[in-house]
Amino acid sequence: MEFFQKFLNRVNRGYGQVDKNVFGGLLPGGAATPIGAAFQRSGLPKNQQPSDFDRRKAALIDATATGVAKAQPVVERTLQAAPPVVQQTVSRGLNALPFSANLFGRYYTGIGATGLEIPKAMTKQVGTAIAKPDYFQKLLTDSIEEEKSLSDILNSPNAAGMDSPEMRKFANNALAETRSRIKRMRTGDIPYTPYATQGQGNPLTSPSTSFGNVWFSPSKEGYTANEKYDFIYGAADKKVPMAQLPGGIAPLDPSQEAALTSALGIQGPKGMIPMASAHPLTFFGRSIVMKMPDKSFTYPINIR
């Protein structure tokens, strides 16, 4: 996080030397980069586009993410070829990092769950949340109400937006997801989500950028889960490659959109700490993940 913040600060102070080193000085106006060129061809009015400065910041972040992603296969092959003692040392080194960085490092290096240690502070935080007396029942009640509301909307011919195929599809998917959640909860499993929790602004220590959504099963000692560390947007650039649209408008690749969001930031209500999932560092990591191969792995979580 400190490295990336220094990088952003450098970009904010002036991009001249970075531009020279990375792009050979081709960034006046930002049009010489893929992100800048896409906006230049888009035909959007200038006042509806990011500023030249913001496009340059996004281009530099995108270039950095590209370099990190391209190095991943080499890092993984080198680690796989190393003696076990070296791999164990790397694993211990990753365990010394904040938990979100630890998991991301394991994803990036391909070492996966080997030797993974979960900080007790993290499991205690989750355990305290799901062990509250009204936690499970409130979630189930809210889910049942959500199911009824979505069903009513879909069955009402005059419901707002239901004449749109896309909106109807969205509502149908939401209803199916809610029903699936209710069905699983009725078997005794407990869902945990950290995304609505306030005070989770640090992407290196937040459960939202490490555990994410998890299903726990009660055990004699507490709760257990076999969690998968993955990203729905993993390798997104290969799944959704840049395509030329009619009129010569080239959209941004998913990783470029993440880089642009990292540069612009997400503005929330005044005075509210931004969620970890909306932090610029999080979008920088997403940009890397979207460019590199999917390296998902599973690991056990035991809460006692």
C-alpha positions as CSV (number, residue, x, y, z in Angstrom):
1,M,0.0,0.0,0.0
2,E,2.8,2.4,0.9
3,F,4.6,1.7,-2.4
4,F,1.4,2.3,-4.4
5,Q,0.6,5.5,-2.5
6,K,4.1,6.9,-3.2
7,F,3.6,6.0,-6.9
8,L,0.3,7.9,-7.0
9,N,1.8,10.8,-5.2
10,R,4.6,10.9,-7.7
11,V,2.1,10.9,-10.6
12,N,0.1,13.7,-8.9
13,R,3.2,15.8,-8.4
14,G,4.2,15.6,-12.1
15,Y,4.4,12.8,-14.7
16,G,7.3,14.1,-16.8
17,Q,10.1,11.7,-15.7
18,V,7.7,8.8,-15.3
19,D,6.4,9.5,-18.8
20,K,9.9,9.6,-20.2
21,N,10.9,6.3,-18.5
22,V,7.8,4.4,-19.3
23,F,6.5,5.8,-22.5
24,G,9.4,7.7,-24.0
25,G,7.7,11.1,-23.5
26,L,4.6,10.3,-25.5
27,L,2.0,11.4,-23.1
28,P,1.0,15.1,-23.8
29,G,-2.7,14.9,-23.6
30,G,-2.6,11.2,-22.9
31,A,-3.6,10.2,-26.5
32,A,-0.5,8.2,-27.2
33,T,-1.6,5.5,-24.7
34,P,-4.3,2.9,-25.2
35,I,-6.6,4.6,-22.7
36,G,-6.1,8.0,-24.2
37,A,-6.5,6.8,-27.7
38,A,-9.8,5.1,-26.9
39,F,-11.2,8.3,-25.5
40,Q,-9.9,10.3,-28.4
41,R,-11.7,8.0,-30.8
42,S,-14.8,7.8,-28.7
43,G,-16.4,11.0,-30.0
44,L,-17.5,11.9,-26.5
45,P,-17.5,15.7,-25.8
46,K,-14.4,16.8,-24.0
47,N,-16.3,17.8,-20.9
48,Q,-17.6,14.2,-20.6
49,Q,-14.2,12.7,-20.7
50,P,-11.6,12.4,-17.9
51,S,-9.1,15.2,-17.9
52,D,-5.8,14.8,-19.8
53,F,-4.1,14.6,-16.4
54,D,-6.4,11.8,-15.2
55,R,-6.0,9.9,-18.4
56,R,-2.2,10.1,-17.9
57,K,-2.5,8.9,-14.4
58,A,-4.6,6.0,-15.6
59,A,-2.1,5.2,-18.3
60,L,0.7,5.0,-15.9
61,I,-1.2,2.8,-13.5
62,D,-2.2,0.6,-16.4
63,A,1.4,0.3,-17.6
64,T,2.6,-0.6,-14.1
65,A,-0.2,-3.3,-13.8
66,T,0.8,-4.7,-17.2
67,G,4.4,-5.0,-16.1
68,V,3.5,-6.7,-12.9
69,A,1.1,-9.1,-14.6
70,K,3.6,-10.0,-17.3
71,A,6.2,-10.9,-14.7
72,Q,3.8,-13.4,-12.9
73,P,4.5,-16.5,-15.0
74,V,8.3,-16.0,-14.5
75,V,7.9,-15.5,-10.7
76,E,5.7,-18.7,-10.5
77,R,8.1,-20.8,-12.6
78,T,11.1,-19.7,-10.5
79,L,9.4,-20.5,-7.3
80,Q,8.2,-23.9,-8.5
81,A,11.7,-24.8,-9.5
82,A,13.2,-23.6,-6.2
83,P,14.1,-26.1,-3.4
84,P,11.3,-26.7,-0.7
85,V,13.3,-24.7,1.8
86,V,13.0,-21.6,-0.4
87,Q,9.3,-22.1,-1.0
88,Q,8.8,-22.5,2.8
89,T,10.8,-19.3,3.4
90,V,8.6,-17.4,0.8
91,S,5.5,-18.8,2.5
92,R,6.6,-17.6,5.9
93,G,7.5,-14.2,4.4
94,L,4.0,-13.9,3.0
95,N,2.5,-14.8,6.3
96,A,4.3,-11.8,7.8
97,L,2.3,-9.4,5.5
98,P,-1.1,-8.0,6.2
99,F,-3.6,-10.8,5.5
100,S,-5.1,-9.4,2.3
101,A,-1.6,-8.9,0.9
102,N,-0.6,-12.4,2.0
103,L,-3.5,-14.0,0.1
104,F,-2.8,-11.8,-3.0
105,G,0.9,-12.7,-2.9
106,R,0.0,-16.4,-2.8
107,Y,-2.4,-15.9,-5.7
108,Y,0.3,-14.1,-7.7
109,T,3.2,-16.4,-7.0
110,G,1.1,-19.6,-7.4
111,I,2.1,-20.9,-4.0
112,G,-1.5,-21.1,-3.0
113,A,-2.5,-22.3,0.4
114,T,0.8,-24.0,1.2
115,G,1.9,-22.9,4.7
116,L,-0.9,-20.3,5.0
117,E,-1.5,-18.9,8.4
118,I,-4.7,-16.9,9.1
119,P,-4.3,-14.1,11.7
120,K,-6.3,-14.8,14.8
121,A,-7.6,-11.3,14.8
122,M,-9.3,-11.9,11.5
123,T,-11.0,-15.1,12.6
124,K,-12.0,-13.5,15.9
125,Q,-13.6,-10.6,14.0
126,V,-15.6,-12.9,11.8
127,G,-16.5,-15.2,14.6
128,T,-17.8,-12.4,16.8
129,A,-20.0,-11.2,13.9
130,I,-21.7,-14.5,13.0
131,A,-22.0,-15.7,16.7
132,K,-24.3,-12.8,17.6
133,P,-27.7,-14.2,18.8
134,D,-29.8,-12.5,16.2
135,Y,-27.3,-12.6,13.3
136,F,-28.6,-15.8,11.6
137,Q,-32.3,-15.1,12.1
138,K,-32.1,-11.6,10.9
139,L,-30.3,-12.6,7.7
140,L,-32.9,-15.3,7.0
141,T,-35.8,-13.0,7.7
142,D,-34.3,-10.3,5.5
143,S,-33.7,-12.8,2.7
144,I,-37.3,-14.1,2.9
145,E,-38.6,-10.5,2.6
146,E,-36.2,-9.9,-0.3
147,E,-37.5,-13.0,-2.1
148,K,-41.1,-11.8,-1.7
149,S,-40.3,-8.3,-2.9
150,L,-38.4,-9.5,-6.0
151,S,-41.2,-12.0,-6.8
152,D,-43.8,-9.2,-6.5
153,I,-41.9,-7.0,-8.8
154,L,-41.5,-9.7,-11.5
155,N,-45.1,-10.7,-11.3
156,S,-46.4,-7.1,-11.5
157,P,-47.0,-5.9,-15.1
158,N,-46.7,-2.3,-14.0
159,A,-43.5,-2.5,-12.0
160,A,-41.0,0.1,-12.9
161,G,-38.3,-1.1,-15.3
162,M,-39.8,-4.6,-15.9
163,D,-40.5,-3.7,-19.5
164,S,-36.8,-3.7,-20.0
165,P,-35.3,-7.2,-20.8
166,E,-32.1,-6.3,-19.1
167,M,-33.8,-5.2,-15.9
168,R,-36.0,-8.2,-15.9
169,K,-33.0,-10.5,-16.3
170,F,-31.3,-8.7,-13.4
171,A,-34.3,-9.2,-11.2
172,N,-34.6,-12.8,-12.2
173,N,-31.0,-13.5,-11.4
174,A,-31.3,-11.7,-8.0
175,L,-34.4,-13.8,-7.2
176,A,-32.6,-17.0,-8.0
177,E,-29.6,-16.0,-5.9
178,T,-31.8,-15.1,-3.0
179,R,-33.7,-18.4,-3.1
180,S,-30.4,-20.3,-3.3
181,R,-29.2,-18.4,-0.2
182,I,-32.4,-19.2,1.7
183,K,-32.2,-22.9,0.8
184,R,-28.7,-23.1,2.0
185,M,-29.4,-21.3,5.2
186,R,-32.2,-23.7,6.0
187,T,-29.6,-26.5,5.9
188,G,-27.8,-24.7,8.8
189,D,-25.0,-23.0,6.9
190,I,-24.3,-19.4,7.8
191,P,-23.3,-16.7,5.2
192,Y,-20.8,-14.0,6.1
193,T,-20.4,-10.8,4.1
194,P,-18.0,-7.9,5.1
195,Y,-19.1,-5.5,2.5
196,A,-21.6,-3.5,4.5
197,T,-19.3,-3.2,7.5
198,Q,-18.2,0.4,8.3
199,G,-14.6,1.2,9.3
200,Q,-13.0,-1.3,6.8
201,G,-11.2,1.3,4.8
202,N,-7.7,-0.3,4.7
203,P,-7.6,-2.7,1.8
204,L,-4.6,-4.6,3.3
205,T,-6.5,-5.5,6.5
206,S,-10.1,-5.6,5.6
207,P,-12.1,-8.9,5.4
208,S,-13.7,-7.5,2.3
209,T,-10.4,-7.8,0.4
210,S,-9.4,-11.1,2.0
211,F,-12.2,-13.4,3.0
212,G,-14.9,-11.7,1.0
213,N,-18.3,-13.6,1.1
214,V,-17.9,-16.9,2.9
215,W,-20.3,-19.7,3.8
216,F,-19.6,-21.2,7.3
217,S,-20.8,-24.5,8.7
218,P,-21.2,-24.9,12.5
219,S,-18.8,-27.4,14.1
220,K,-18.3,-28.7,17.6
221,E,-15.5,-26.1,18.2
222,G,-17.1,-23.2,16.3
223,Y,-17.4,-22.7,12.6
224,T,-15.5,-24.0,9.5
225,A,-15.3,-23.1,5.8
226,N,-13.4,-24.4,2.8
227,E,-13.0,-21.0,1.1
228,K,-11.9,-20.3,-2.4
229,Y,-9.6,-17.3,-3.0
230,D,-10.6,-16.2,-6.4
231,F,-11.8,-13.2,-8.4
232,I,-14.9,-13.2,-10.6
233,Y,-12.9,-10.8,-12.8
234,G,-9.7,-13.1,-12.9
235,A,-8.2,-13.1,-16.4
236,A,-11.0,-10.7,-17.5
237,D,-9.1,-9.2,-20.4
238,K,-9.0,-12.6,-22.1
239,K,-12.6,-13.2,-21.4
240,V,-13.7,-9.8,-22.5
241,P,-11.1,-8.6,-25.1
242,M,-11.2,-5.2,-26.5
243,A,-13.5,-5.1,-29.5
244,Q,-13.9,-2.4,-32.2
245,L,-17.5,-1.0,-32.2
246,P,-19.3,0.7,-35.1
247,G,-18.2,4.2,-35.6
248,G,-14.6,3.5,-34.6
249,I,-15.1,3.6,-30.8
250,A,-12.8,1.2,-29.0
251,P,-13.9,0.4,-25.5
252,L,-11.4,0.0,-22.7
253,D,-10.4,-3.5,-21.6
254,P,-11.6,-4.4,-18.1
255,S,-8.1,-3.9,-16.7
256,Q,-7.9,-0.5,-18.2
257,E,-11.2,0.5,-16.7
258,A,-9.9,-0.6,-13.3
259,A,-6.8,1.5,-13.8
260,L,-8.9,4.5,-14.7
261,T,-11.0,4.0,-11.6
262,S,-7.8,3.7,-9.5
263,A,-6.7,7.0,-11.0
264,L,-10.0,8.8,-10.5
265,G,-11.1,7.3,-7.2
266,I,-14.6,6.6,-6.1
267,Q,-16.2,9.5,-4.3
268,G,-18.6,8.5,-1.4
269,P,-20.7,10.7,0.9
270,K,-18.7,13.5,2.5
271,G,-17.1,12.5,5.8
272,M,-17.5,8.8,5.2
273,I,-14.3,6.6,5.0
274,P,-14.2,4.9,1.6
275,M,-14.7,1.1,1.8
276,A,-11.7,-1.0,1.2
277,S,-13.3,-2.5,-1.9
278,A,-13.4,1.0,-3.4
279,H,-9.8,2.0,-2.5
280,P,-7.5,2.9,-5.4
281,L,-5.1,0.2,-4.3
282,T,-7.9,-2.4,-4.6
283,F,-8.6,-1.3,-8.2
284,F,-4.8,-1.4,-9.0
285,G,-4.8,-5.0,-7.8
286,R,-7.9,-5.7,-9.8
287,S,-6.2,-4.4,-12.9
288,I,-3.3,-6.8,-12.3
289,V,-5.6,-9.7,-11.8
290,M,-7.6,-8.9,-14.9
291,K,-4.4,-9.0,-17.0
292,M,-2.9,-12.3,-15.6
293,P,-4.0,-15.9,-15.6
294,D,-6.5,-17.1,-13.0
295,K,-4.6,-18.6,-10.0
296,S,-7.4,-19.4,-7.7
297,F,-6.9,-21.7,-4.7
298,T,-8.8,-23.0,-1.8
299,Y,-7.9,-22.9,1.9
300,P,-9.6,-23.9,5.2
301,I,-10.9,-21.4,7.7
302,N,-11.4,-22.6,11.3
303,I,-13.1,-20.3,13.9
304,R,-13.0,-21.5,17.5
